[in-house]
Amino acid sequence: MPVDHAAEVASGQRFEFGKNWARFLTLLNEERIADAEKSLARMLGYPSLEGLRFLDIGSGSGLFSLAARKLGANVFSFDYDPNSVACTAELKRRYFPADPNWEVERGSILDPEYLGKLGRFDVVYSWGVLHHTGQMWQALGNAGDLVAPGGRLFIAIYNDQENVSRRWTWVKRKYNESKLLRGPLLIGSFVYLYGRTVVKDFLRLRPLRSFTGYGKDNKTRGMSLWPDLVDWVGGYPFEVAKPEQIFEFYRDRGFELTSLTTTNSLGCNEFVFARKN
């Protein structure tokens, strides 16, 4: 690895995404898996991934590697966080034990020696990952290099909200630097993000009604509220980009935009690009 993961965590420079994903796996069920499959197929525009080589960069919980495998792809998953690697390996053990068409490794999108051994893929997938590397633009370029001619690149990158994004960067940095601040920052962030919704639900005599369906639609991609909140507040390093920056970056590298979902909030803009050559 180009940098030691444990040292980055110990110095407060990196969030332990893998430990958060391990908690999410306790909530995983068939409905969430089906939602992940639907959202993946919908954005890629493929009803099936049968026989395609699928690369999951920063596989996290392993949910979307699992979704791709269930859609018929030959899957290669890697992550920089050892606990995320363990999560992905656990999902493989549960659903596709000893399957030669799904490989799980530890690796870094910033490590050219490692990437040079992988070859190219029909689908390269990296949802909400590359902006957490600390070197987002290098990571974006490296991900593009792994797409085969005619292949698809599916990424999601945090939307640049300028001053709002700068304030969240401060929150995320403090969360990782001080364990004493983690609880207060999580509670404060929940109130800031969802406080009005909670009050409205109580006034309408339907407490927490807005949260009962969380994770059951394409917008949340089969995810879960609390792990998502922890991931958002703790997710550091943290970089952002405007949609046009991502579009221009890949256009100049021989890619054509085929699908785009944007947000005007704190979330991610989703892009699917096709490699022309």
Buried (B, 14 or more C-beta within 10 A) or exposed (E): EEEEBEEBBEEBBBBBBBBBBBBBBEBBEEEBBBBBBBBBBEBBEBEEBEEBBBBBBBBBBBBBBBBBBBBBBBBBBBBBBBBBBBBBBBBBEEBBEEEEBBEBBBBBBBBEEBBEEBEBBBBBBBBBBBBBBBBBBBBBBBBBBBBBEEBBBBBBBBBBBEEEBEEBBEBBBBBBBEEEBBEEBBEBBBEEBBEEEBEEBEEEEEEEBBBEEBBEEBEBBBBBBBBBBBBBBBBBBBBBBBBEBBBEBBEEBBBEBBBBBEBEEBBBBBBBBBBEE
